[in-house]
């Protein structure tokens, strides 16, 4: 199987203003509103961006543990 055959691509157009979308992805309240009730968000380069799906599994198996923001340019780029 080639690399292209293993990729999944999906596009969704959301009818919302950029501030609403920015806040949904960059604040704990926003992430909790549509993704998961457990998250760690520190909106700055090097800050945590962790979305956890359960606190029950052992550390390292809860979700996107250890993810960090590389760059932030509000409200257009993460």
Secondary structure as the mmCIF struct_conf table of DSSP 4:
data_model
#
loop_
_struct_conf.conf_type_id
_struct_conf.id
_struct_conf.beg_label_comp_id
_struct_conf.beg_label_asym_id
_struct_conf.beg_label_seq_id
_struct_conf.end_label_comp_id
_struct_conf.end_label_asym_id
_struct_conf.end_label_seq_id
HELX_RH_AL_P HELX_RH_AL_P1 UNK A 3 UNK A 6
BEND BEND1 UNK A 16 UNK A 16
HELX_RH_AL_P HELX_RH_AL_P2 UNK A 18 UNK A 26
BEND BEND2 UNK A 27 UNK A 27
HELX_RH_AL_P HELX_RH_AL_P3 UNK A 28 UNK A 34
TURN_TY1_P TURN_TY1_P1 UNK A 35 UNK A 35
BEND BEND3 UNK A 37 UNK A 37
STRN STRN1 UNK A 38 UNK A 41
BEND BEND4 UNK A 44 UNK A 44
TURN_TY1_P TURN_TY1_P2 UNK A 45 UNK A 46
STRN STRN2 UNK A 48 UNK A 48
STRN STRN3 UNK A 49 UNK A 52
BEND BEND5 UNK A 53 UNK A 53
BEND BEND6 UNK A 55 UNK A 57
HELX_LH_PP_P HELX_LH_PP_P1 UNK A 58 UNK A 58
TURN_TY1_P TURN_TY1_P3 UNK A 59 UNK A 60
BEND BEND7 UNK A 61 UNK A 62
STRN STRN4 UNK A 63 UNK A 63
BEND BEND8 UNK A 64 UNK A 64
TURN_TY1_P TURN_TY1_P4 UNK A 65 UNK A 66
STRN STRN5 UNK A 68 UNK A 68
BEND BEND9 UNK A 70 UNK A 70
STRN STRN6 UNK A 73 UNK A 73
TURN_TY1_P TURN_TY1_P5 UNK A 74 UNK A 76
STRN STRN7 UNK A 77 UNK A 77
#
